[in-house]
């Protein structure tokens, strides 16, 4: 089953699907190709600088610093750090995943990385400001009051279920 979903097979299946769509509706196929091109160019413009920054993070930031700030024994401080970093981070969500892997490799706990990823996906400072402006402070406050505890609870559950099953937690990358 894993071979079916390899990168090469997935690209082939997507190309085949586009050819099939082209047979039935050329305009939709052309639209698919243009959208794919736009997303590819966006990723190629965003990912290289992020990967360079992650490489610098891996070299310049000592493992002990990450373990102290977001490791297993960081407690509430680690949770607050994950929330702060996830909220302040900028960029599309697919940028967060290599950062999460890098944090795991440097000794961050799965709990804090899960919180970081969830917060990146759902709570950003610009998003909060837009919510306040267009939907009101009450809505934004209530959404935050419901979202943040939910993220922490879900991350605790994820941590309990996957504890010890993530390769990076076993220091295989460091």
Buried (B, 14 or more C-beta within 10 A) or exposed (E): EEEEEEEEEEEEEEEEEBEEBBEEEEEEBEEBEEEEEEEEEEEEEBBEEBBEBBEEBBEEBEBEEBBBBBBBEBEEEBBBBBBEBBBEBEBEEEBBEBBBBBBBBBBBBBBBBBBBBBBBEBBBEEEBEEBBEEEEEEEBEEBBEEBBEEBBEEBBEBBEEEEEEBEBBEEEEE
